[in-house]
Amino acid sequence: MLNNNVAEQRKITSRSVFLVGEIGVNDYFLALMSNKSIDVAESLVPHIIGTIRSALTVTTLLNLIATAIDHKISV
């Protein structure tokens, strides 16, 4: 990606998903280190998946807004 021009870099990053850190690890860690059963940790999965989905949805929305703004500025 470093060798691509700016337009190509934008194309690549506009189709990319970036996750920073481990979403949900603290939830699992707390449950497992608090001597909870594996069932308790397992019950967190739908909530953690929902949180990741929400984060991706918000990120997608923000990227769409930023792209729209960028196109209006560069026109």
PyMOL commands that place a pseudoatom at each C-alpha (Angstrom):
pseudoatom trace, name=CA, resn=MET, resi=1, chain=A, elem=C, hetatm=0, pos=[0.000, 0.000, 0.000]
pseudoatom trace, name=CA, resn=LEU, resi=2, chain=A, elem=C, hetatm=0, pos=[2.928, 2.355, 0.622]
pseudoatom trace, name=CA, resn=ASN, resi=3, chain=A, elem=C, hetatm=0, pos=[3.874, 2.306, -3.058]
pseudoatom trace, name=CA, resn=ASN, resi=4, chain=A, elem=C, hetatm=0, pos=[0.384, 3.212, -4.259]
pseudoatom trace, name=CA, resn=ASN, resi=5, chain=A, elem=C, hetatm=0, pos=[-0.741, 6.716, -5.074]
pseudoatom trace, name=CA, resn=VAL, resi=6, chain=A, elem=C, hetatm=0, pos=[-3.156, 8.582, -2.805]
pseudoatom trace, name=CA, resn=ALA, resi=7, chain=A, elem=C, hetatm=0, pos=[-6.227, 7.629, -4.847]
pseudoatom trace, name=CA, resn=GLU, resi=8, chain=A, elem=C, hetatm=0, pos=[-5.296, 3.941, -4.701]
pseudoatom trace, name=CA, resn=GLN, resi=9, chain=A, elem=C, hetatm=0, pos=[-4.597, 4.179, -0.952]
pseudoatom trace, name=CA, resn=ARG, resi=10, chain=A, elem=C, hetatm=0, pos=[-8.041, 5.706, -0.383]
pseudoatom trace, name=CA, resn=LYS, resi=11, chain=A, elem=C, hetatm=0, pos=[-9.629, 2.964, -2.481]
pseudoatom trace, name=CA, resn=ILE, resi=12, chain=A, elem=C, hetatm=0, pos=[-7.899, 0.269, -0.425]
pseudoatom trace, name=CA, resn=THR, resi=13, chain=A, elem=C, hetatm=0, pos=[-8.669, 1.811, 2.963]
pseudoatom trace, name=CA, resn=SER, resi=14, chain=A, elem=C, hetatm=0, pos=[-12.291, 2.544, 2.030]
pseudoatom trace, name=CA, resn=ARG, resi=15, chain=A, elem=C, hetatm=0, pos=[-12.802, -1.203, 1.619]
pseudoatom trace, name=CA, resn=SER, resi=16, chain=A, elem=C, hetatm=0, pos=[-10.896, -2.194, 4.740]
pseudoatom trace, name=CA, resn=VAL, resi=17, chain=A, elem=C, hetatm=0, pos=[-11.937, -2.972, 8.283]
pseudoatom trace, name=CA, resn=PHE, resi=18, chain=A, elem=C, hetatm=0, pos=[-9.682, -1.867, 11.105]
pseudoatom trace, name=CA, resn=LEU, resi=19, chain=A, elem=C, hetatm=0, pos=[-9.982, -3.244, 14.616]
pseudoatom trace, name=CA, resn=VAL, resi=20, chain=A, elem=C, hetatm=0, pos=[-7.777, -1.734, 17.276]
pseudoatom trace, name=CA, resn=GLY, resi=21, chain=A, elem=C, hetatm=0, pos=[-7.264, -3.893, 20.320]
pseudoatom trace, name=CA, resn=GLU, resi=22, chain=A, elem=C, hetatm=0, pos=[-9.133, -6.991, 21.308]
pseudoatom trace, name=CA, resn=ILE, resi=23, chain=A, elem=C, hetatm=0, pos=[-12.833, -6.227, 21.614]
pseudoatom trace, name=CA, resn=GLY, resi=24, chain=A, elem=C, hetatm=0, pos=[-14.397, -8.424, 24.274]
pseudoatom trace, name=CA, resn=VAL, resi=25, chain=A, elem=C, hetatm=0, pos=[-11.202, -9.793, 25.795]
pseudoatom trace, name=CA, resn=ASN, resi=26, chain=A, elem=C, hetatm=0, pos=[-11.736, -7.912, 29.058]
pseudoatom trace, name=CA, resn=ASP, resi=27, chain=A, elem=C, hetatm=0, pos=[-15.265, -9.317, 29.323]
pseudoatom trace, name=CA, resn=TYR, resi=28, chain=A, elem=C, hetatm=0, pos=[-14.052, -12.882, 28.940]
pseudoatom trace, name=CA, resn=PHE, resi=29, chain=A, elem=C, hetatm=0, pos=[-11.021, -12.310, 31.143]
pseudoatom trace, name=CA, resn=LEU, resi=30, chain=A, elem=C, hetatm=0, pos=[-13.111, -10.866, 33.980]
pseudoatom trace, name=CA, resn=ALA, resi=31, chain=A, elem=C, hetatm=0, pos=[-15.615, -13.705, 33.831]
pseudoatom trace, name=CA, resn=LEU, resi=32, chain=A, elem=C, hetatm=0, pos=[-12.973, -16.425, 33.729]
pseudoatom trace, name=CA, resn=MET, resi=33, chain=A, elem=C, hetatm=0, pos=[-10.668, -14.868, 36.331]
pseudoatom trace, name=CA, resn=SER, resi=34, chain=A, elem=C, hetatm=0, pos=[-13.593, -14.339, 38.728]
pseudoatom trace, name=CA, resn=ASN, resi=35, chain=A, elem=C, hetatm=0, pos=[-14.049, -18.108, 38.937]
pseudoatom trace, name=CA, resn=LYS, resi=36, chain=A, elem=C, hetatm=0, pos=[-17.243, -17.955, 36.896]
pseudoatom trace, name=CA, resn=SER, resi=37, chain=A, elem=C, hetatm=0, pos=[-18.234, -20.981, 34.882]
pseudoatom trace, name=CA, resn=ILE, resi=38, chain=A, elem=C, hetatm=0, pos=[-17.442, -21.292, 31.208]
pseudoatom trace, name=CA, resn=ASP, resi=39, chain=A, elem=C, hetatm=0, pos=[-21.209, -20.955, 30.669]
pseudoatom trace, name=CA, resn=VAL, resi=40, chain=A, elem=C, hetatm=0, pos=[-21.068, -17.402, 32.038]
pseudoatom trace, name=CA, resn=ALA, resi=41, chain=A, elem=C, hetatm=0, pos=[-18.216, -16.505, 29.681]
pseudoatom trace, name=CA, resn=GLU, resi=42, chain=A, elem=C, hetatm=0, pos=[-20.053, -18.206, 26.823]
pseudoatom trace, name=CA, resn=SER, resi=43, chain=A, elem=C, hetatm=0, pos=[-23.214, -16.234, 27.590]
pseudoatom trace, name=CA, resn=LEU, resi=44, chain=A, elem=C, hetatm=0, pos=[-21.260, -13.036, 26.860]
pseudoatom trace, name=CA, resn=VAL, resi=45, chain=A, elem=C, hetatm=0, pos=[-20.670, -13.997, 23.217]
pseudoatom trace, name=CA, resn=PRO, resi=46, chain=A, elem=C, hetatm=0, pos=[-23.917, -12.530, 21.796]
pseudoatom trace, name=CA, resn=HIS, resi=47, chain=A, elem=C, hetatm=0, pos=[-23.340, -9.264, 23.669]
pseudoatom trace, name=CA, resn=ILE, resi=48, chain=A, elem=C, hetatm=0, pos=[-19.748, -8.984, 22.484]
pseudoatom trace, name=CA, resn=ILE, resi=49, chain=A, elem=C, hetatm=0, pos=[-20.700, -9.807, 18.882]
pseudoatom trace, name=CA, resn=GLY, resi=50, chain=A, elem=C, hetatm=0, pos=[-23.431, -7.159, 19.102]
pseudoatom trace, name=CA, resn=THR, resi=51, chain=A, elem=C, hetatm=0, pos=[-20.906, -4.604, 20.333]
pseudoatom trace, name=CA, resn=ILE, resi=52, chain=A, elem=C, hetatm=0, pos=[-18.502, -5.405, 17.501]
pseudoatom trace, name=CA, resn=ARG, resi=53, chain=A, elem=C, hetatm=0, pos=[-21.354, -5.179, 14.993]
pseudoatom trace, name=CA, resn=SER, resi=54, chain=A, elem=C, hetatm=0, pos=[-22.399, -1.799, 16.402]
pseudoatom trace, name=CA, resn=ALA, resi=55, chain=A, elem=C, hetatm=0, pos=[-18.828, -0.513, 16.248]
pseudoatom trace, name=CA, resn=LEU, resi=56, chain=A, elem=C, hetatm=0, pos=[-18.511, -1.617, 12.631]
pseudoatom trace, name=CA, resn=THR, resi=57, chain=A, elem=C, hetatm=0, pos=[-21.864, -0.033, 11.768]
pseudoatom trace, name=CA, resn=VAL, resi=58, chain=A, elem=C, hetatm=0, pos=[-20.853, 3.285, 13.337]
pseudoatom trace, name=CA, resn=THR, resi=59, chain=A, elem=C, hetatm=0, pos=[-17.449, 3.124, 11.649]
pseudoatom trace, name=CA, resn=THR, resi=60, chain=A, elem=C, hetatm=0, pos=[-19.074, 2.425, 8.284]
pseudoatom trace, name=CA, resn=LEU, resi=61, chain=A, elem=C, hetatm=0, pos=[-21.469, 5.327, 8.765]
pseudoatom trace, name=CA, resn=LEU, resi=62, chain=A, elem=C, hetatm=0, pos=[-18.647, 7.687, 9.740]
pseudoatom trace, name=CA, resn=ASN, resi=63, chain=A, elem=C, hetatm=0, pos=[-16.611, 6.574, 6.724]
pseudoatom trace, name=CA, resn=LEU, resi=64, chain=A, elem=C, hetatm=0, pos=[-19.546, 7.221, 4.411]
pseudoatom trace, name=CA, resn=ILE, resi=65, chain=A, elem=C, hetatm=0, pos=[-20.028, 10.697, 5.883]
pseudoatom trace, name=CA, resn=ALA, resi=66, chain=A, elem=C, hetatm=0, pos=[-16.292, 11.448, 5.643]
pseudoatom trace, name=CA, resn=THR, resi=67, chain=A, elem=C, hetatm=0, pos=[-16.222, 10.231, 2.037]
pseudoatom trace, name=CA, resn=ALA, resi=68, chain=A, elem=C, hetatm=0, pos=[-19.207, 12.404, 1.147]
pseudoatom trace, name=CA, resn=ILE, resi=69, chain=A, elem=C, hetatm=0, pos=[-17.585, 15.427, 2.781]
pseudoatom trace, name=CA, resn=ASP, resi=70, chain=A, elem=C, hetatm=0, pos=[-14.264, 14.695, 1.079]
pseudoatom trace, name=CA, resn=HIS, resi=71, chain=A, elem=C, hetatm=0, pos=[-15.963, 14.494, -2.327]
pseudoatom trace, name=CA, resn=LYS, resi=72, chain=A, elem=C, hetatm=0, pos=[-17.744, 17.807, -1.747]
pseudoatom trace, name=CA, resn=ILE, resi=73, chain=A, elem=C, hetatm=0, pos=[-14.515, 19.500, -0.667]
pseudoatom trace, name=CA, resn=SER, resi=74, chain=A, elem=C, hetatm=0, pos=[-12.461, 18.155, -3.576]
pseudoatom trace, name=CA, resn=VAL, resi=75, chain=A, elem=C, hetatm=0, pos=[-15.087, 19.011, -6.235]
for i in range(1, 75): cmd.bond("trace and resi %d" % i, "trace and resi %d" % (i + 1))
show_as sticks, trace
zoom trace
